[in-house]
Amino acid sequence: MKNNKIHRVIVEDTKAVIFTGFITYETIFEYFISNHYSDMASFQLKLNSLNIITTNLVCAAKEETIYDCLIKFLIHKISVLPITDGDEYYGFFYLKDIIYFFANGEKFSVMIM
């Protein structure tokens, strides 16, 4: 998934040549937590000791349009944008927020941190 820069892998039954599902980051996390819960040593590692934190963030200003954000989602292949107000973080804007907005015709709000 990392090498191909994708977030899900299609699973198929090669004998029957049928689609059976997806493997996603979420299913991997769920498997890890469900199967390694008894070994809490893995969960005690400090985040700053691991090389897993994304520090090169793509952000959007509070005043940007939905279109501007959509372009950033597409160009950078991301699904969440931290929203800034000057030097302060205001909240997060998720790609799924756009889908809910157009599907429901309702107002949506940025998740406040």
N, C-alpha and C positions, 0 to 999 in steps of 0.2 A: 504494500500500500504506500509506504513512504517512497520507495524507489520510483513508482509510477505516478506519484502525487495524486492519488485518488483516495476517497473517503469510504468507499464500499467496494466489496468484491462479490461478483455474482457466483452463486454456488449452483451447480447443475449436476444431475445424475447422468454421467456419461454413457451408461448402458442404455438408458431409456431416452437420452437426449432431451431431458426436460429440465426446465428451470425449477429449482427448489427453494431459493431464497437468496439472502445477502449476508455477508459478514461485514459489520461496521465497527467503527471504533467503540461505539456503545456496547455492542455484543462482546467485544474483547474485554472491555472494562468489567462488564457484568460477570463474565467467565472468571476473570482474575480474582475479583472480590469474592465470588461464590466459592471458588475452589482453593483459595489461599487464605481464607479468613482466619483459620487456626494458627497460621504462621504470621503473627503480627509484626515480626521483625522488619519485613519489607515495608510496612506502612509507617514505620517509625523514622525512616530516612528524612532528613531535612531537605526541603526543596532547593535551597541554595547549594547543596552538595551534589545535586544532579544537574545534568545538562538538558533540561526539558522545558525551561521557561522561555517563551518567545519574547524577545526584547525589541525586535525591529517591528514595531506596531504601525499598522496603517490606521489612521484615525480620520474622523470627519468632524467638521465644525458644526455646532448647533444650527447654524444658518444655512447649511447645505441642503439641497433638494433631495428628494427620494431618487431622482434620476442620477444625481451625482454619486449617491451612495451605491446605487445599483451598478454603475460603471466600476466603482472600486471593488465591489464584490466580484464582478466578472474578471477584471484585469488581474487582481491579486489572488483569485480563487480562494476567497475566504467567506465565512458565513456570519461573522460578527464584526461590527465596527465600534470601537470605543468612541464616544461622542465627547468632544472637548468644548469648553467655553473659555477661551483664552488659554491659560496655563493649567486650568483645572479640568479634571475629568467630570463629566456631567452624568454619564450613564452608558448604556450599550444599545445598539441598534442591530437587530438580528435579521438575516435574510428572510426568515420565516415571517417576520413582521409585515413585510411587503405582501406576501402571499395571503396572510390573514386580512390585511387591509382591503385588498381587491376582492377576496372571496366573500368577506362579510359586509363590505361597504361601511364598516364602522371605523371610528377614530381609534388610533392606537397610540400608545405612549412609550417613550423610551424608558427602559428599566432604570430606575434611579439606584445608584450604588449606595 
